[in-house]
């Protein structure tokens, strides 16, 4: 949650110089709301000439919080899929750490399709609460930290179904490439964060409340669809290890909005390290206790407008896309044609 309370990388094929510049579109630095009919679903001739992926075989759907569903030619990858979105009192000023964990199988099934891969950034409830249900009902492979492994085993997930990573791995899932990036969890105004801790063995009993889920270290992921992309950088929390992200050069950066200024120069350092991505998509700014059937409602602790302004200043040629739950986007993060 955004806290209100390695190895040398092989070079990735890059279609041509200026690849990410053309992703930015005509409105340089403009924040484009993803509402059908507002942003064009057509790839411009300039974009096509530079190898930019148009809507079609690759699609993205925001699942709220930091979650994403990525579909690649009929195959589905999930990142931090938190769908049940139960009440904890967080947005009413009466946060209850003893809130019992919930997962609604019917609601989960409505959104996930048939995933073969689930990437988990860390083990707070707003990232992992629905993952045991998804793992057991679909057989999808889960990729996450050792803490995530031990928690899922306690929930009854088959250990053989889980891949433990540390950061630095480059994994090939039959043409979908996943680069695991060591990362950091966001910090609050006191420079601390919610529910720290790691596990080196499964808990004696399955966790029952949100306070039973430690953060357990944090990862980011870069997912590349096919040989030429697009490459999407996915964050689950609003902090990062600067040296770990240098050289990634994603086409799309799904960047968590911070709830405090505890991380110094967060936006300019991150965008510089990522070489100023063509498209920046703010995430983890919504009230994640409201259902996905409703339009996104802002978390009042998140300064989304201030974040957008910082992106414009730090990377004025990046196209900024404010996502919506109900829109499916193509590989260029424009609404896909219906």
BELNORDA-V940965 format. One record per run of one state. SS is the DSSP state (helix for helix, strand for strand, loop for the rest). FROM is the first residue (numbers start at 1). TO is the last residue. If there is no record, write none. Layout:
ss->SS from->FROM to->TO
ss->SS from->FROM to->TO
//
This chain:
ss->loop from->1 to->18
ss->helix from->19 to->23
ss->loop from->24 to->30
ss->strand from->31 to->33
ss->loop from->34 to->35
ss->strand from->36 to->36
ss->loop from->37 to->38
ss->strand from->39 to->39
ss->loop from->40 to->44
ss->helix from->45 to->49
ss->loop from->50 to->57
ss->strand from->58 to->62
ss->loop from->63 to->67
ss->strand from->68 to->72
ss->loop from->73 to->74
ss->strand from->75 to->79
ss->loop from->80 to->89
ss->helix from->90 to->92
ss->loop from->93 to->99
ss->strand from->100 to->100
ss->loop from->101 to->104
ss->helix from->105 to->112
ss->loop from->113 to->114
ss->strand from->115 to->119
ss->loop from->120 to->124
ss->helix from->125 to->128
ss->loop from->129 to->130
ss->helix from->131 to->138
ss->loop from->139 to->140
ss->strand from->141 to->144
ss->loop from->145 to->145
ss->helix from->146 to->154
ss->loop from->155 to->158
ss->helix from->159 to->161
ss->strand from->162 to->164
ss->loop from->165 to->169
ss->strand from->170 to->173
ss->loop from->174 to->175
ss->strand from->176 to->184
ss->loop from->185 to->208
ss->strand from->209 to->209
ss->helix from->210 to->212
ss->loop from->213 to->217
ss->strand from->218 to->225
ss->loop from->226 to->230
ss->strand from->231 to->234
ss->loop from->235 to->238
ss->strand from->239 to->240
ss->loop from->241 to->241
ss->helix from->242 to->245
ss->loop from->246 to->251
ss->strand from->252 to->256
ss->loop from->257 to->265
ss->helix from->266 to->273
ss->loop from->274 to->278
ss->strand from->279 to->283
ss->loop from->284 to->285
ss->strand from->286 to->286
ss->loop from->287 to->297
ss->strand from->298 to->298
ss->loop from->299 to->303
ss->helix from->304 to->314
ss->loop from->315 to->318
ss->strand from->319 to->322
ss->loop from->323 to->327
ss->strand from->328 to->330
ss->loop from->331 to->334
ss->strand from->335 to->335
ss->loop from->336 to->338
//
